[in-house]
Amino acid sequence: MPLKGVVVAEMKRCGKLSCRCNYGHLHGPYHYRYYRERGRLRKSYVRPSDLEEIRGGIEARKRTQTERRVAKWQIQRMIHELKRAGLW
């Protein structure tokens, strides 16, 4: 399933006063997917068990976009050639 966005690994502080993360040893990495929806930046947590599936979905969308861009370029090129030949 094609998905928008990018997966980012982040280190976190938990906020407990006695925790090791207050002394520089952060928790993580935790993975999040960042994407835009209706012009707003969204963030969603990605479970470790779903990480490869999400990354695969993002890569599938990138491939689809590239294929569309190439097809559009080829169509524009054909139209240009047809106009040059006087057939358009």
Residue, then its C-alpha position, 0 to 999 in steps of 0.5 A: m500500500p503506497l504511503k506518504g511521508v518518511v520514517v524517522a528514528e528519534m530518541k526520547r526523554c521520559g520526564k521522570l526525575s530519577c531516570r537515566c535520560n535526564y543525564g544524557h542516556l535517552h530512550g529509543p530509538y522510536h520510529y515515527r512516520y512524518y507526512r503531510e495531510r491537508g497542508r499540516l505536518r502529521k506524526s504517527y508512531v510506527r511499531p517495530s513489528d510494522l517498520e518494514e511494512i511502512r518503509g515498503g509502503i513509502e518506497a512503493r509510493k516513491r516508485t509510483q511517483t517516479e513512474r508517473r513523472v517519467a510517463k508524463w515526460q514521455i507524453q509531453r515529448m510525444i506531443h512536442e514531436l507531433k507538433r513539430a511534424g505538424l500532426w497536432 
